[in-house]
Amino acid sequence: MARIIAAGRGGRWLLTLSIAALLIGSAAQAQQQTAAVDPGAPNWNGVWKRVGSLNWDPTLPPGQIDQPPLTPEFQQKYQKNIDNMKAGRPTGDPTAACLPQGMPRIMNMVYPMEIFQRPGQVAIFAEWQSQVRRIYTDGRKYDPESDQTYNGYSTGHWEGRELVVETRGLRGDMALTQNGLALSDALVVQERFRQISDDVLEDTITLIDPKALTKPWTVTKTYRRAPEMEIMEYVCLENNRNPILPDGTTGTILK
């Protein structure tokens, strides 16, 4: 707070010093806020929630099933998982056994996500399964010798105010939807994030998988800023006394 003393020559000097201190403090605060993100990048820090249905293609209404351009082999697997799901045996959904949803399913955001930015990185914290995804924007490259993981390895760069991302190194035993839509370990995910208004963020996602898809498959996910929400704790394993067995039936752990 400025100290204002208007009487006498000394008062004018104190007033000048106080105003100068305020200006320096404001400039330092602005510099600190700017340094929280990559230079020239928009600030997406905060909580966001999904807009649209839970299908991978958010334009499909609830109850309809995604129909991606699958190869015959993966279409057969998909149909088998759909049939099992209808029979109450979720053999194609690893999250039914409390395994992570993985990338790109993490971007479907059953529950809200929180974005944290700093120079060189954009981190996405999903409430669902308490998963964290890191997008490196510091110029590093994916190492093809690295292990395959649930969320893979995401590298990105800014094109103006849009974030362009590529993710590789993904496991081949995950599902894109609860119906058991599986892709392969050759999957590459390309994304383009852009903020279309103060409170709306879009992520255009293209899936490229020469083993599972006959052509690239692109959908656009939409998220709305949710300042009224906070990320809650999510512990699936706490209730994992009924694991899904390999045949799709539900087991029971008594001790």
C-alpha positions as a printed Julia matrix, in Angstrom:
255×3 Matrix{Float64}:
   0.0     0.0     0.0
   1.35    3.46   -0.91
   2.33    5.77    1.9
   1.09    9.26    0.96
   2.41   12.32    2.81
   1.54   15.54    1.02
   3.03   18.19    3.32
   6.36   19.78    2.59
   9.23   18.92    0.29
  10.0    15.72    2.24
   6.41   14.58    1.82
   6.63   14.91   -1.93
   9.81   12.78   -1.86
   8.11   10.03    0.15
   5.15   10.08   -2.22
   7.45    9.68   -5.21
   9.26    6.76   -3.59
   5.99    5.07   -2.68
   4.6     5.33   -6.24
   7.89    4.05   -7.66
   7.77    1.06   -5.3
   4.22    0.3    -6.42
   5.22    0.42  -10.09
   8.22   -1.84   -9.51
   6.05   -4.32   -7.56
   3.4    -4.39  -10.3
   6.04   -4.95  -12.99
   7.61   -7.77  -10.98
   4.21   -9.42  -10.48
   3.41   -9.17  -14.19
   6.81  -10.65  -15.06
   6.21  -13.52  -12.64
   2.8   -14.27  -14.18
   4.26  -14.17  -17.7
   7.08  -16.51  -16.67
   4.5   -19.09  -15.58
   3.95  -20.09  -19.22
   6.05  -20.34  -22.38
   6.75  -16.92  -23.94
   3.79  -15.82  -26.05
   1.65  -18.8   -24.98
  -1.9   -18.42  -23.63
  -2.45  -19.16  -19.96
  -4.64  -22.26  -19.56
  -3.9   -22.83  -15.88
  -7.0   -23.98  -14.03
  -9.73  -26.62  -14.0
 -11.59  -27.65  -17.17
 -14.47  -30.08  -17.78
 -15.45  -32.08  -20.85
 -18.24  -30.95  -23.19
 -20.13  -33.58  -25.22
 -20.82  -37.28  -24.85
 -18.46  -39.9   -23.42
 -18.01  -41.55  -26.82
 -14.6   -41.05  -28.37
 -16.41  -39.01  -31.02
 -18.18  -36.49  -28.77
 -20.73  -35.65  -31.46
 -22.29  -39.11  -31.13
 -25.23  -39.14  -28.75
 -25.16  -41.45  -25.71
 -26.08  -45.01  -26.57
 -24.43  -44.98  -29.99
 -21.12  -46.77  -30.5
 -18.04  -45.33  -32.18
 -17.39  -46.76  -35.63
 -13.73  -46.02  -36.44
 -12.01  -47.09  -39.68
 -10.61  -50.32  -38.23
  -8.73  -53.04  -40.04
 -10.59  -56.39  -40.24
  -8.47  -57.87  -37.42
  -9.17  -55.03  -35.0
 -12.82  -54.77  -36.06
 -13.26  -58.42  -35.08
 -11.68  -57.73  -31.66
 -13.87  -54.68  -31.22
 -17.07  -56.58  -32.02
 -16.16  -59.33  -29.59
 -15.59  -56.78  -26.82
 -18.9   -55.06  -27.64
 -20.73  -58.38  -27.39
 -19.03  -59.17  -24.08
 -19.88  -55.74  -22.71
 -23.55  -56.24  -23.58
 -23.41  -59.56  -21.72
 -22.0   -57.84  -18.64
 -18.41  -59.01  -19.16
 -16.13  -55.97  -19.72
 -13.22  -57.97  -21.11
 -12.09  -55.1   -23.33
 -11.92  -52.35  -20.72
  -8.78  -52.43  -18.52
 -10.15  -49.62  -16.32
 -12.76  -52.11  -15.04
  -9.83  -53.72  -13.18
  -8.56  -50.31  -11.96
  -5.77  -50.02  -14.55
  -5.04  -46.51  -15.89
  -7.1   -45.24  -18.79
  -3.96  -44.23  -20.65
  -3.48  -41.87  -23.55
  -5.45  -40.78  -25.54
  -8.42  -41.93  -23.44
  -7.24  -39.67  -20.64
  -8.35  -36.74  -22.83
 -11.95  -37.98  -22.72
 -12.05  -36.63  -19.16
 -14.86  -38.53  -17.44
 -14.16  -36.15  -14.54
 -12.52  -32.7   -14.67
  -8.88  -32.03  -15.48
  -6.53  -29.36  -14.2
  -3.87  -27.77  -16.39
  -0.59  -26.54  -14.93
   1.83  -24.61  -17.15
   5.42  -23.55  -16.73
   8.13  -22.73  -19.26
   8.99  -25.92  -21.12
   6.01  -27.98  -19.99
   2.22  -28.23  -19.96
   0.96  -30.75  -17.38
  -2.55  -32.19  -17.36
  -3.88  -33.66  -14.1
  -6.93  -35.88  -14.54
  -9.22  -36.53  -11.6
 -10.11  -39.89  -13.17
  -7.55  -42.41  -11.89
  -5.43  -39.5   -10.6
  -3.34  -39.66  -13.76
  -0.82  -37.02  -14.86
   0.16  -36.3   -18.43
   3.16  -34.1   -19.26
   3.67  -32.34  -22.58
   7.25  -31.16  -23.01
   7.62  -27.9   -24.94
  11.35  -27.38  -24.35
  12.5   -28.85  -27.66
  13.28  -32.37  -26.48
  12.63  -35.34  -28.79
  11.05  -38.74  -28.24
  13.55  -41.55  -27.74
  12.33  -44.61  -29.72
  14.36  -46.84  -27.36
  12.33  -45.75  -24.34
   9.73  -47.98  -22.69
   6.1   -47.91  -23.77
   3.84  -46.47  -21.09
   0.17  -45.77  -20.43
   0.39  -42.07  -21.3
   3.3   -42.33  -23.7
   5.75  -39.5   -24.32
   4.3   -36.18  -25.45
   6.35  -33.45  -27.09
   4.91  -30.18  -28.32
   5.58  -26.72  -29.67
   3.63  -23.49  -29.99
   2.41  -22.2   -33.34
   1.23  -18.77  -32.32
  -1.3   -19.39  -29.56
  -1.97  -23.01  -30.58
  -0.21  -25.97  -28.97
   0.79  -28.74  -31.4
   1.57  -32.09  -29.74
   2.69  -35.56  -30.8
   2.57  -38.59  -28.49
   4.46  -41.83  -29.1
   5.56  -44.78  -26.99
   2.08  -45.99  -26.05
   1.22  -49.44  -24.78
  -0.79  -51.67  -27.07
  -3.03  -53.22  -24.4
  -5.29  -50.27  -23.66
  -8.82  -49.42  -24.75
 -10.08  -46.14  -26.14
 -13.62  -46.62  -24.82
 -15.45  -48.77  -22.26
 -16.77  -50.86  -25.17
 -13.27  -52.2   -25.73
 -12.16  -50.17  -28.74
  -8.51  -51.25  -28.83
  -5.67  -49.9   -30.94
  -2.07  -51.12  -31.23
   1.4   -50.26  -29.95
   2.06  -48.5   -33.27
  -0.38  -45.73  -32.37
   0.77  -42.13  -32.82
  -1.46  -39.36  -31.46
  -1.32  -35.88  -32.95
  -3.12  -32.99  -31.26
  -3.75  -29.31  -31.79
  -5.0   -27.36  -28.78
  -6.56  -23.95  -29.31
  -8.57  -21.62  -27.11
 -11.65  -20.5   -29.03
 -12.98  -18.19  -26.3
 -12.1   -17.11  -22.76
 -13.66  -20.24  -21.28
 -13.54  -22.84  -24.09
 -10.58  -25.0   -25.11
 -10.53  -27.34  -28.11
  -8.27  -30.34  -28.69
  -8.34  -31.73  -32.23
  -6.99  -35.28  -31.95
  -5.81  -37.43  -34.85
  -5.08  -41.12  -34.3
  -2.6   -42.74  -36.7
  -2.18  -46.5   -36.36
  -1.1   -48.56  -39.4
  -1.88  -51.81  -37.58
  -5.37  -51.0   -36.32
  -6.73  -48.22  -38.57
  -7.15  -48.13  -42.33
  -6.72  -44.33  -42.27
  -6.14  -41.55  -39.69
  -9.12  -40.85  -37.45
  -9.75  -37.3   -36.24
 -12.16  -36.0   -33.6
 -12.36  -32.71  -31.7
 -12.72  -32.65  -27.92
 -14.07  -29.54  -26.2
 -13.48  -28.42  -22.61
 -15.05  -25.57  -20.67
 -13.28  -23.69  -17.91
 -14.69  -24.61  -14.49
 -13.38  -22.23  -11.8
 -16.1   -23.44   -9.45
 -14.65  -26.98   -9.4
 -11.68  -28.59   -7.66
  -9.93  -31.85   -8.49
 -10.94  -34.54   -5.99
  -9.04  -37.64   -4.88
  -9.8   -40.74   -6.97
  -8.67  -44.14   -5.66
 -10.03  -47.01   -7.74
  -7.95  -49.66   -5.95
  -9.67  -48.87   -2.68
 -12.72  -50.75   -3.96
 -10.89  -53.4    -5.95
 -12.2   -56.48   -4.12
 -14.09  -57.5    -7.26
 -11.5   -57.67  -10.04
 -12.47  -58.59  -13.59
 -11.13  -62.05  -14.4
  -9.65  -62.99  -17.82
 -12.97  -64.54  -18.92
 -14.81  -61.29  -18.19
 -16.56  -62.47  -15.04
 -16.25  -60.65  -11.72
 -14.05  -62.24   -9.08
 -14.2   -61.75   -5.31
 -11.36  -61.09   -2.87
 -12.4   -61.93    0.7
  -9.18  -61.25    2.57
